[in-house]
Amino acid sequence: LETYAKNIGLAFQVADDILNVEGDPAVIGKAVGTDNARGKSTYPSIMGLNESKEFAKKIVRNALQALDNFDNNADSLRTIACYIIERKK
């Protein structure tokens, strides 16, 4: 579960960085582009937007693989992992 947790935390951060670039302010409830305006280092600013999206998918795959030894008892964790890269806010 430690591997799952580390990957989920990282995936959440990458997804948050992506939303700050291309999210819909009406949906996420805050302005977009603020990280760039503040000069913050983010995954999209370092890797590029498309590479960041692929990186987030890879991290989620790693998180899901960490649950391979768990049967359907871990389905809620799998759902959370998938939601992280699909979320719009």
For each residue, the residues with C-beta under 8 A, 3 or more apart:
1: 4 5 66
2: 5 6
3: 6 7 62 63 66
4: 1 7 8 63 66 67 77 81
5: 1 2 8 9
6: 2 3 9 10
7: 3 4 10 11 59 60 62 63 66 81
8: 4 5 11 12 60 63 80 81 84
9: 5 6 12 13
10: 6 7 13 14 59
11: 7 8 14 15 56 59 60 63 81 84 85
12: 8 9 15 16 84
13: 9 10 16 17 43
14: 10 11 17 18 43 52 55 56 59
15: 11 12 18 19 56 84 85 87
16: 12 13 19 20
17: 13 14 20 21 35 42 43 44 52
18: 14 15 21 22 23 43 44 49 52 53 56
19: 15 16 22 23 28 32 87 88 89
20: 16 17 23 32 33 34 35 36 42 44
21: 17 18 32 33 35 36 42 44 49
22: 18 19 32 49
23: 18 19 20 27 28 32 88 89
24: 27 28 32 88
25: 28 29 30 31 32
26: 29
27: 23 24 88 89
28: 19 23 24 25 32 88 89
29: 25 26 89
30: 25 34
31: 25 34
32: 19 20 21 22 23 24 25 28
33: 20 21 36 37
34: 20 30 31 37 38
35: 17 20 21 38 40 42 45
36: 20 21 33 39 40 42 45
37: 33 34
38: 34 35
39: 36
40: 35 36 45
41: 45 46
42: 17 20 21 35 36 45 46
43: 13 14 17 18 46 47 52 55 56
44: 17 18 20 21 47 48 49 52
45: 35 36 40 41 42
46: 41 42 43
47: 43 44 51 52 55
48: 44 51 52
49: 18 21 22 44 52 53
50: 53 54
51: 47 48 54 55
52: 14 17 18 43 44 47 48 49 55 56
53: 18 49 50 56 57 85
54: 50 51 57 58
55: 14 43 47 51 52 58 59
56: 11 14 15 18 43 52 53 59 60 84 85
57: 53 54 60 61 85
58: 54 55 61 62
59: 7 10 11 14 55 56 62 63
60: 7 8 11 56 57 63 64 81 82 84 85
61: 57 58 64 65
62: 3 7 58 59 65 66
63: 3 4 7 8 11 59 60 66 67 81
64: 60 61 67 68 78 81
65: 61 62 68
66: 1 3 4 7 62 63
67: 4 63 64 70 74 77 78
68: 64 65
69:
70: 67 73 74 77
71: 74
72: 75
73: 70
74: 67 70 71 77 78
75: 72 78 79
76: 79 80
77: 4 67 70 74 80 81
78: 64 67 74 75 81 82
79: 75 76 82 83
80: 8 76 77 83 84
81: 4 7 8 11 60 63 64 77 78 84
82: 60 78 79 85 86
83: 79 80 86 87
84: 8 11 12 15 56 60 80 81 87
85: 11 15 53 56 57 60 82
86: 82 83
87: 15 19 83 84
88: 19 23 24 27 28
89: 19 23 27 28 29
